[in-house]
Amino acid sequence: MPKTIEQRVFPQQMPRQKRVAAYARVSSAKDAMHHSLSAQISYYSSNIQSHPGWEYVGVYADEAKTGTKDSREQFQKLLADCRAGKIDIVLTKSISRFARNTVTLLETVRELRSLGVDVHFEEQNIQTLTADGELMLSILASFAQAESQSVSENQKWRVKKNFQEGKPWDGTLLGYRYYDGRYVIEPTEAETVRRIYREYLSGKGTTAIANGLNADGVPTRLGGIWHKSAVMKILKNYTYTGNLLLQKTYREDYISKETVPNNGEMPMYHATDTHEAIIDLDVFDAVQAEIERRSKKYTSTKRNYAARYPFSGMIVCGNCGKHYRRKTTAGGIVWICTTFNTQGKAACPSKQIPEEKLYEMTADIDLGDVDCIIAENGNVIRIRMKDGSEITRHWTDRSRAESWTDEMKEQARQKQLERSKRNG
């Protein structure tokens, strides 16, 4: 009697849904462009989620970025997710949404192809995993790059024309407002500029000037606080004399758009009497001479400073990480954090250390074997040796009951000076 063969029916395996994402970008921060970006995101979200066999991953969107740069945050995130195997298909409006640089575009598409990721360019009707996809991309990307180069050349022509006509480039200069291609003085800010020049010529440093402006509640051009670099930038700005020196920097190429100093590679344009001066040319020249004089003095002092004092360049603030410097005060010589000294306790809650305390705490140590001294809160220093070991010392504030006599202090000081000369 024949055996009965049981017929088994296996369920058909359903194909896996394609994981689909979209990339959208606008190249301007204008309101109209923001609306365009929102519309693109809405369109792609709806399109992907309504398509049979597609699984919605998300829309990656950048705004106010140029297509020639690789710094687009969401674009880089999209590539990272493709490399992680999270995406099968990428939708985008056109080739120019990826890049206007042919090389970058093709390198990106080829990498995605190697990962099995298909990129659909809607306007050009190209799918990169098809046989003719890369050929079409090469041709069309070349046109996109040529368009980008043309736009760049047109921009260069406009900038050059403005330079030749003596039109200013910076519209955010303290002391001026930019109207119809010319600088017009803003009286309150102009007085701030004059104050900076006046105080510098009277002997004040850039840090002291910045601190004074902040203390008086004087804002910067954009409403921020003052730093010494901002003060120095104003002191060196030739524009305040009523003249312009244009094209001090330039962009190397239209792809990288890197701004570099002009050291003679491009022509500079000197336009005189283009606007009302805030600073007389004689005053400006006097300031430049003073800047040079102080620079030479500081360089000379810095070169010889380490040889003068045993603790020079050795003490580091445990709060802000800046070095301590030697300072003569009414109460005697102290070592003080440079941040505390220039910006006050609000910027760094460190404490100055009397020099004799440093000699006391290091009397039994050869400073030549010391890597650094870290000044901590609570009257503590950590002496880090070059061999990796560490010594912790405490010191007390000055009082009438000091344990060391003047003779002992002088002996310790002379001992350290001798060691410093011997090792230096």
Secondary structure as the mmCIF struct_conf table of DSSP 4:
data_model
#
loop_
_struct_conf.conf_type_id
_struct_conf.id
_struct_conf.beg_label_comp_id
_struct_conf.beg_label_asym_id
_struct_conf.beg_label_seq_id
_struct_conf.end_label_comp_id
_struct_conf.end_label_asym_id
_struct_conf.end_label_seq_id
HELX_LH_PP_P HELX_LH_PP_P1 PRO A 2 GLN A 7
HELX_LH_PP_P HELX_LH_PP_P2 PHE A 10 GLN A 17
STRN STRN1 LYS A 18 VAL A 26
BEND BEND1 SER A 27 SER A 27
BEND BEND2 LYS A 30 LYS A 30
HELX_RH_AL_P HELX_RH_AL_P1 ASP A 31 GLN A 49
TURN_TY1_P TURN_TY1_P1 SER A 50 SER A 50
BEND BEND3 HIS A 51 HIS A 51
TURN_TY1_P TURN_TY1_P2 PRO A 52 GLY A 53
STRN STRN2 TRP A 54 GLU A 63
BEND BEND4 ALA A 64 ALA A 64
TURN_TY1_P TURN_TY1_P3 GLY A 67 THR A 68
BEND BEND5 ASP A 70 ASP A 70
HELX_RH_AL_P HELX_RH_AL_P2 GLU A 73 ARG A 83
TURN_TY1_P TURN_TY1_P4 ALA A 84 GLY A 85
BEND BEND6 ASP A 88 ASP A 88
STRN STRN3 ILE A 89 THR A 92
BEND BEND7 LYS A 93 LYS A 93
HELX_RH_3T_P HELX_RH_3T_P1 ILE A 95 ARG A 97
TURN_TY1_P TURN_TY1_P5 PHE A 98 PHE A 98
BEND BEND8 ARG A 100 ARG A 100
HELX_RH_AL_P HELX_RH_AL_P3 THR A 102 SER A 114
TURN_TY1_P TURN_TY1_P6 LEU A 115 GLY A 116
STRN STRN4 ASP A 118 PHE A 121
TURN_TY1_P TURN_TY1_P7 GLU A 122 ASN A 125
STRN STRN5 ILE A 126 GLN A 127
TURN_TY1_P TURN_TY1_P8 THR A 128 LEU A 129
BEND BEND9 THR A 130 THR A 130
TURN_TY1_P TURN_TY1_P9 ALA A 131 ASP A 132
HELX_RH_AL_P HELX_RH_AL_P4 GLY A 133 GLN A 164
TURN_TY1_P TURN_TY1_P10 GLU A 165 GLY A 166
BEND BEND10 TRP A 169 TRP A 169
BEND BEND11 GLY A 171 GLY A 171
TURN_TY1_P TURN_TY1_P11 LEU A 174 GLY A 175
STRN STRN6 TYR A 176 TYR A 179
TURN_TY1_P TURN_TY1_P12 ASP A 180 GLY A 181
STRN STRN7 ARG A 182 ILE A 185
HELX_RH_AL_P HELX_RH_AL_P5 PRO A 187 LEU A 201
TURN_TY1_P TURN_TY1_P13 SER A 202 GLY A 203
HELX_RH_AL_P HELX_RH_AL_P6 THR A 206 ALA A 215
TURN_TY1_P TURN_TY1_P14 ASP A 216 GLY A 217
TURN_TY1_P TURN_TY1_P15 ARG A 221 LEU A 222
BEND BEND12 GLY A 223 GLY A 223
HELX_RH_AL_P HELX_RH_AL_P7 LYS A 228 LEU A 235
TURN_TY1_P TURN_TY1_P16 LYS A 236 LYS A 236
HELX_RH_3T_P HELX_RH_3T_P2 TYR A 238 THR A 241
TURN_TY1_P TURN_TY1_P17 GLY A 242 GLY A 242
STRN STRN8 LEU A 244 LEU A 246
BEND BEND13 LYS A 248 LYS A 248
STRN STRN9 THR A 249 ARG A 251
BEND BEND14 GLU A 252 GLU A 252
TURN_TY1_P TURN_TY1_P18 TYR A 254 SER A 256
STRN STRN10 THR A 259 PRO A 261
BEND BEND15 ASN A 263 MET A 266
STRN STRN11 TYR A 269 ALA A 271
BEND BEND16 ASP A 273 ASP A 273
BEND BEND17 HIS A 275 HIS A 275
BEND BEND18 ILE A 278 ILE A 279
HELX_RH_AL_P HELX_RH_AL_P8 LEU A 281 ARG A 308
TURN_TY1_P TURN_TY1_P19 PRO A 310 MET A 314
STRN STRN12 ILE A 315 CYS A 317
TURN_TY1_P TURN_TY1_P20 GLY A 318 CYS A 320
HELX_LH_PP_P HELX_LH_PP_P3 LYS A 322 LYS A 322
STRN STRN13 HIS A 323 HIS A 323
STRN STRN14 TYR A 324 THR A 329
TURN_TY1_P TURN_TY1_P21 ALA A 330 GLY A 331
STRN STRN15 GLY A 332 CYS A 337
HELX_RH_AL_P HELX_RH_AL_P9 THR A 338 GLN A 343
TURN_TY1_P TURN_TY1_P22 LYS A 345 ALA A 347
STRN STRN16 ILE A 353 PRO A 354
HELX_RH_AL_P HELX_RH_AL_P10 GLU A 355 MET A 361
TURN_TY1_P TURN_TY1_P23 THR A 362 ASP A 364
BEND BEND19 ILE A 365 ILE A 365
HELX_RH_3T_P HELX_RH_3T_P3 LEU A 367 ASP A 369
STRN STRN17 VAL A 370 GLU A 376
TURN_TY1_P TURN_TY1_P24 ASN A 377 ASN A 379
STRN STRN18 VAL A 380 MET A 385
TURN_TY1_P TURN_TY1_P25 LYS A 386 ASP A 387
BEND BEND20 GLY A 388 GLY A 388
STRN STRN19 GLU A 390 HIS A 394
TURN_TY1_P TURN_TY1_P26 ARG A 400 ALA A 401
BEND BEND21 SER A 403 TRP A 404
HELX_RH_AL_P HELX_RH_AL_P11 ASP A 406 ASN A 423
#
